[in-house]
Amino acid sequence: MVHDILMILIGLIIGAIIGFVVSKTVMKKYLKKNPPINEKMIEAMMSSMGRKPSQKQVNQVMKQMNRYM
């Protein structure tokens, strides 16, 4: 009886770990393929704040965004 409960708990823990790793990998792959923000969106955001961004500024922001993905 105790052995059965222990095996169920071990199975749940292993399943949770495998599920976490798989979902993390799938999300990273999805975000790399479909980034949530692009250069046009950054330009629009900076323009709405009242300044015209240079290409260098846009590239810097994109580099910072990609560092955290």
Buried (B, 14 or more C-beta within 10 A) or exposed (E): EEEEEEEEEEEEEEEEEEEEEEEEEEEEEEEEEEBEEEBEEBBEEBEEEEEEBEEEBBEEBBEEBEEEE
